[in-house]
Amino acid sequence: MNQFEFVILLVAMVFGFSILRHKLGIKPRSMRQMRGVPEDTEETRKLRSEVGELKERIKVLERIAVEKEDTLSRQIDDLRDR
């Protein structure tokens, strides 16, 4: 058996097994299942949305902190100028 016959045999076997799987009603596994990554559950979706909301709150708090810092430095500069 040469290389080309081996490749053709391999392709035929894969094709045959896919037909057999279809006839038996076996669903193909998704890539996430093959990698061991679980599907998103309701709890996971809820937690993702909560994390998004917390990130937004952190952005607002950072902006407030920076604004207060600028205000404080402006007030110090104003006191120096007097």
C-alpha positions in Angstrom: 0.0 0.0 0.0 1.5 3.3 -1.0 0.9 6.8 0.4 -1.9 7.7 -1.9 -3.9 4.6 -1.2 -3.4 5.2 2.5 -4.8 8.7 2.3 -7.8 7.6 0.2 -8.5 4.8 2.7 -8.3 7.3 5.6 -10.6 9.7 3.9 -13.1 6.9 3.2 -13.0 5.7 6.8 -13.7 9.2 8.1 -16.6 9.6 5.6 -18.0 6.2 6.6 -17.8 6.9 10.3 -19.6 10.3 9.8 -22.4 8.5 7.9 -22.6 5.9 10.6 -22.8 8.6 13.3 -25.5 10.4 11.4 -27.5 7.1 11.0 -27.2 6.4 14.7 -28.4 9.9 15.6 -25.2 10.9 17.5 -24.7 14.6 17.5 -21.3 16.0 16.7 -19.6 17.6 19.7 -19.0 21.3 19.5 -15.5 22.8 19.7 -16.2 24.1 23.2 -17.1 20.7 24.5 -14.0 19.2 22.9 -11.9 21.7 24.7 -13.6 21.1 27.9 -15.2 24.6 28.1 -18.7 24.3 29.6 -21.6 26.0 27.9 -22.8 29.3 29.4 -25.5 28.8 32.0 -28.0 31.3 33.3 -25.7 32.0 36.3 -22.7 32.6 34.0 -24.6 35.1 31.9 -25.8 36.9 35.1 -22.3 37.1 36.4 -21.0 38.4 33.1 -23.5 41.2 33.1 -22.7 42.0 36.8 -19.0 42.2 35.9 -19.8 44.6 33.1 -21.8 46.8 35.4 -19.0 46.8 38.0 -16.5 47.8 35.3 -18.7 50.8 34.3 -18.9 51.8 38.0 -15.1 51.6 38.3 -14.7 53.9 35.3 -17.0 56.5 36.9 -15.2 56.3 40.2 -11.8 56.7 38.5 -13.1 59.7 36.6 -14.4 61.3 39.9 -11.0 60.6 41.6 -9.1 62.2 38.7 -11.4 65.3 38.7 -11.0 65.7 42.5 -7.3 65.5 42.1 -7.3 68.2 39.4 -9.5 70.4 41.6 -7.3 69.9 44.6 -4.1 70.9 42.6 -5.9 73.9 41.2 -6.9 75.0 44.7 -3.3 74.6 45.9 -2.1 76.7 42.9 -4.6 79.4 43.7 -3.4 79.6 47.3 0.2 79.9 46.1 -0.7 82.8 43.8 -2.3 84.8 46.6 
